[in-house]
């Protein structure tokens, strides 16, 4: 009788090296538009489109405090008068960052970062939006 023994070995894959990054930017509204679908007033299907100019609040991207370093486009799509989805893209030196969330209007919950391009490819983390008309936006990123 012929017998065979198979030995399987497993080796742990090398741990992925990740990099963390914090980006702090002041957001200045450039344009915004509101598409009010029937019925009049905030309701399901209404949309807000906005564009922003982004300024350094700390030296980063090889530029001084106050320097324009990027732009942002965002879209709110209303699910109801109090809930919406939010999606956006932030263009920065070296690439872009994408974020997306669904939640209550006026919520102070961080917005998930869901990807990016260029030097931000595979980014994930969160965006914390400050208060006011020119908020401080802070991106807490993990990059592969």
C-alpha positions as CSV (number, residue, x, y, z in Angstrom):
1,X,0.0,0.0,0.0
2,X,1.3,3.4,-1.0
3,X,0.8,6.2,1.5
4,X,1.6,9.9,1.1
5,X,1.9,12.6,3.6
6,X,1.4,16.2,2.7
7,X,2.7,18.9,5.0
8,X,1.3,22.3,4.5
9,X,3.0,25.3,6.0
10,X,1.7,28.7,6.2
11,X,3.7,31.8,6.7
12,X,2.3,35.1,7.7
13,X,2.2,37.6,4.9
14,X,4.4,40.5,5.6
15,X,2.5,43.3,7.4
16,X,1.4,46.0,5.0
17,X,3.2,49.2,5.6
18,X,0.9,52.1,6.1
19,X,1.4,55.8,6.4
20,X,-0.8,58.2,8.4
21,X,-1.3,61.8,7.4
22,X,-3.2,64.8,8.7
23,X,-4.1,67.6,6.3
24,X,-5.6,70.9,7.6
25,X,-7.3,73.2,5.2
26,X,-9.5,76.3,5.3
27,X,-12.4,76.0,3.0
28,X,-13.7,79.0,1.0
29,X,-16.9,78.7,-0.9
30,X,-16.5,79.6,-4.6
31,X,-20.0,78.6,-5.9
32,X,-23.0,76.8,-4.8
33,X,-26.3,75.9,-6.5
34,X,-29.6,74.4,-5.2
35,X,-31.8,72.3,-7.4
36,X,-35.3,72.4,-5.8
37,X,-37.4,69.6,-7.1
38,X,-41.1,69.3,-6.4
39,X,-42.4,69.8,-3.8
40,X,-41.0,73.3,-3.1
41,X,-38.6,73.4,-0.1
42,X,-36.2,70.8,1.1
43,X,-37.5,67.4,0.0
44,X,-36.3,64.1,-1.4
45,X,-34.4,64.5,-4.6
46,X,-33.2,68.1,-4.0
47,X,-29.5,68.6,-4.7
48,X,-26.9,71.1,-3.6
49,X,-23.7,71.4,-5.7
50,X,-20.8,73.4,-4.2
51,X,-17.2,74.2,-5.1
52,X,-14.5,75.4,-2.7
53,X,-11.0,76.8,-2.7
54,X,-8.7,75.2,-0.1
55,X,-6.0,77.2,1.7
56,X,-3.2,75.9,4.0
57,X,-3.7,76.6,7.7
58,X,-0.3,75.1,8.4
59,X,2.8,74.8,6.1
60,X,2.2,71.7,3.9
61,X,2.6,70.6,0.3
62,X,5.7,72.7,0.2
63,X,3.7,75.9,0.6
64,X,3.2,78.5,3.3
65,X,0.3,79.2,5.5
66,X,-2.5,80.9,3.6
67,X,-1.4,79.5,0.2
68,X,-4.1,78.1,-2.1
69,X,-3.3,74.4,-2.4
70,X,-6.5,72.8,-3.9
71,X,-10.1,72.7,-4.7
72,X,-13.1,70.7,-3.6
73,X,-16.4,69.8,-5.3
74,X,-19.3,68.3,-3.3
75,X,-22.8,67.2,-3.8
76,X,-25.6,66.9,-1.3
77,X,-28.5,64.7,-2.5
78,X,-31.5,64.9,-0.1
79,X,-33.2,61.8,1.0
80,X,-35.7,63.8,3.1
81,X,-35.8,67.3,4.6
82,X,-33.5,66.2,7.3
83,X,-31.3,63.5,5.7
84,X,-28.9,63.5,2.7
85,X,-26.0,61.7,1.0
86,X,-22.8,63.7,0.6
87,X,-20.1,63.0,-1.8
88,X,-17.1,64.9,-2.8
89,X,-13.6,65.1,-4.3
90,X,-10.7,67.2,-3.1
91,X,-8.0,68.0,-5.6
92,X,-4.6,68.6,-4.0
93,X,-0.9,68.6,-5.1
94,X,-0.1,65.0,-6.1
95,X,-3.6,63.6,-6.3
96,X,-7.2,63.7,-5.0
97,X,-9.2,62.4,-2.0
98,X,-12.8,61.1,-2.2
99,X,-15.3,61.2,0.6
100,X,-18.9,59.9,0.9
101,X,-21.5,59.7,3.7
102,X,-25.2,59.4,4.4
103,X,-26.7,61.0,7.5
104,X,-28.6,63.7,9.2
105,X,-28.2,67.4,8.2
106,X,-26.3,69.4,10.8
107,X,-24.6,66.3,12.2
108,X,-21.2,66.7,13.6
109,X,-20.1,63.2,12.6
110,X,-16.8,62.7,10.7
111,X,-17.3,62.0,7.0
112,X,-15.6,58.8,5.8
113,X,-12.7,59.1,3.3
114,X,-13.3,56.3,0.8
115,X,-10.4,56.6,-1.7
116,X,-8.1,58.7,-3.7
117,X,-5.8,59.0,-6.7
118,X,-2.1,59.7,-7.2
119,X,-0.2,60.0,-3.9
120,X,-3.5,59.5,-2.1
121,X,-4.4,56.3,-3.9
122,X,-6.1,53.8,-1.5
123,X,-6.6,56.5,1.1
124,X,-9.1,55.9,3.8
125,X,-9.9,57.7,7.0
126,X,-12.2,60.6,8.0
127,X,-12.9,64.2,7.2
128,X,-13.8,66.5,10.2
129,X,-15.5,69.7,9.0
130,X,-15.2,72.7,11.3
131,X,-17.9,75.3,12.0
132,X,-18.6,78.6,10.3
133,X,-18.6,80.0,6.8
134,X,-14.9,79.3,6.2
135,X,-14.5,76.1,8.2
136,X,-11.2,74.3,9.1
137,X,-11.4,70.9,7.4
138,X,-9.1,68.3,8.9
139,X,-8.4,65.0,6.9
140,X,-7.1,62.1,9.0
141,X,-5.8,59.7,6.4
142,X,-4.2,56.2,6.3
143,X,-2.4,55.4,3.1
144,X,-1.2,52.1,1.9
